[in-house]
Amino acid sequence: MKEKQGIYINGYVMALILLTLQITTVMWLKESSNAPFIPIISTVIVAICWGGFFMIQPNQAKVMTFFGSYVGTVKQAGLGWTIPFFIRKNISLRIRNFESGQLKVNDNHGNPIEIASVVVWMVDDSAEALFEVDDYESYVNIQSEAALRNMATTFPYDLHEGDKIALRSHPKEISEALKSEIQQRLSKAGVHVIEARISHLAYAPEIASAMLQRQQASAIIAARSKIVDGAVGMVEAALIKLSENEIVELDEERKAAMVSNLLVVLCGDHSTQPVINAGSIY
């Protein structure tokens, strides 16, 4: 079932034509006193044609059927006219938003997470929307949540070793994947998905505390690694400078002691307290 153009005539032009025909048939009926049958039939036909007028608001459409058969769709805004026997049903072509509820699913690593999405959509094919599915609005809601649930199980919540895309760290890629997943499901309903994005993402309450500790541990490890790399570089630079400038001669034991002290100072969590060797009284 694909959308096609319905029978449409400009309403203002048709109103002028019908008004002229109505006046003509009434005058003809008055003058035909001997055989009024044909003028009466003509007058009735013109009167029935007045029922073919309809009004379309901007970004709306009229879907027309005739004895259960789809005959076309009219999208021209304003006053229009069609065959009076057509049944006309309104359908909105405006952009709509759908926000799913918070779903509890397992990500790619089996961690329970809470996720929700916002989907921006519009009807693209009025015939498919009305005749291919029972209720296209309910169909959009259910299929969007199903696509979100399926997409959430495909990616991990956060990046781990071996992962390339994660729900939290790649919002653009995740939005495109979600949009593609929803569009694939809604194509049969004549719906075009304009945008789909994650509106809520969090670990489930039962593991949120443990995952927070894990994230904190990962952050601490990464920070410590940076600190150690920097400290080693600074110690190496200090030893090179001391040797090049011939400030002091250090044997291997004193170099080891100096390296140890510098690493303690540079890698420590708190500021160090200097200890001054004032010599001995003996």
Protein Blocks (a to p, Z undefined) as FASTA:
>chain_A
ZZdddddddfklmmmmmmmmmmmmmmmmmmmmmlmmlmmmmmmmmmmmmmmgccddehia
cdddeehiafbdcfbgcjddddfkbccddddfbdcdddddddddddfkopacdddddddd
ddfblmlmmmmpmblmlmmmmmmmmmmmmmmmmpcfbdcehiabdfklmmmlmmmmmmmm
mmmmmmmnopacfbdcdfbdcddfklmmmmmmmmmmmmmmmmmmmmmmmmmmmmmmmmmm
mmmnomaccdfklmmmmmmmmmmmmmpmbdcdddddebjfZZ
